[in-house]
């Protein structure tokens, strides 16, 4: 009798255990199936109804080049050091009510419509060309003629859920010939971030093999940039000389930090392919930066002449590469913290009429005596820094960095709000506060400071002593930081700020063709803003993508699962 009781009890326990496991798995899978990102994946990645076009192999095999300067033993991807998962980056979002949801979805639809209009114009007037001319309906090939806008926009098409357009674009990618170029010199940096980044991100999202095949072809071309005597990459690849393998010469005018601006993409390519040559190439470069970081006039930053806009990608990529590698390469953490500490000296609080507590990035220089001097000039490019500080603050558990990131982002948002068009110029100057903690508007001091600037114009808003470059060229850096701040904090105020920016930008850059173009002067609110006949590929790849993601449910491209390259291409993070 006792034996039967124990058997019965064991059976009940077993059934109960199975039910618990079944309930747990059901909860997980039901949660996944209720996720909008899961549904998006199902829509975009379900079995293709029509067969994909065969991949057209490029007319030159870049992997066959025999290098004059081979690398030697290859450095493998790191696998050690990090015993715990990286800290959570993205906020835990609460479920939203119907009113909030309807408002967000309405805004999201409007961003989608703008994207679709410009994508349609690209297809009509500039298909397979690098860039659309939005005023004349023409096109331009300035990035080797490999359809930069198409490749740059692949992952945006996927994220927005445009399945038919994405399939068409992927089939077009299959025909790109990386063995030919419309230019004799290939820009290493731009090719890396727009083309290679675009191909790999679209592959990470869709798993379409043609994208990885083409990424490897292009990666082998870019790998040729390292065929130099010191294994430092050239800024521009001489296309025909690179084919010979005889070696390239690093330009004398190369900015000293530029070799570090391709670390994220080459690291991801090694992760995807298992071929260590790409990671090895960039790892050797970053070792040089690591060894020299504290040997400059401003320890923590490169080079001796420093600017938080001209070297944006190098600094941006330090915490991002750390995240992409799952925290397994500690030198990226060391360099990240070193740069964020040093960069504080290049930040200033601007004196503004409303006394808002803002920060702005500045250019500057280091004198022989070691003192740092700022010119209090901010470039729109520098607006990336708010998101970088915030991301680093979460990765390294440093609240001060997150707070700095918020103030920097608010500073750039102010740069939009202060001008009558609602758009921030390319380059501005402001008056620095003498005290970061207590800064009240001082009209007399402002008048004195504006008198020192020959570029001052009477129509500029109070607080701005120049708008040296009054253009807005569809740039993404400010909305990028707004998006990151929203995902990191979960505070909907960032969505509201972003929406105000979007409406101003979408309306102010609209053309008679209902496309969007760069504006030559955003400091004057005229009935018809002067425009340039050019639409950068990053308008579709970055600016509109960040606006769209700002109004998406936060599970779509979660910051704990993906890391964005500097062209807003999301790479799947190593776990």
Secondary structure as UniProt FT lines:
FT   HELIX           2..34
FT   HELIX           36..45
FT   HELIX           62..64
FT   HELIX           98..126
FT   TURN            127..128
FT   STRAND          131..133
FT   TURN            134..137
FT   STRAND          138..140
FT   TURN            144..145
FT   HELIX           148..160
FT   HELIX           163..173
FT   TURN            174..175
FT   TURN            178..179
FT   STRAND          185..187
FT   HELIX           188..190
FT   HELIX           191..196
FT   HELIX           197..206
FT   HELIX           209..223
FT   HELIX           224..226
FT   TURN            229..230
FT   STRAND          236..238
FT   HELIX           239..244
FT   TURN            252..253
FT   TURN            256..257
FT   HELIX           258..262
FT   HELIX           263..273
FT   HELIX           277..292
FT   HELIX           293..295
FT   TURN            299..300
FT   STRAND          305..307
FT   TURN            308..311
FT   HELIX           312..324
FT   TURN            325..327
FT   HELIX           330..343
FT   HELIX           344..346
FT   STRAND          347..348
FT   TURN            353..354
FT   STRAND          360..361
FT   STRAND          363..366
FT   TURN            368..369
FT   STRAND          372..374
FT   STRAND          377..379
FT   HELIX           380..383
FT   HELIX           384..395
FT   TURN            396..397
FT   HELIX           399..417
FT   TURN            420..421
FT   STRAND          427..430
FT   HELIX           443..451
FT   TURN            454..455
FT   TURN            458..459
FT   TURN            462..463
FT   STRAND          464..469
FT   HELIX           477..489
FT   HELIX           493..508
FT   TURN            512..513
FT   HELIX           539..543
FT   HELIX           544..550
FT   TURN            554..557
FT   TURN            559..561
FT   STRAND          562..564
FT   TURN            566..567
FT   STRAND          570..572
//
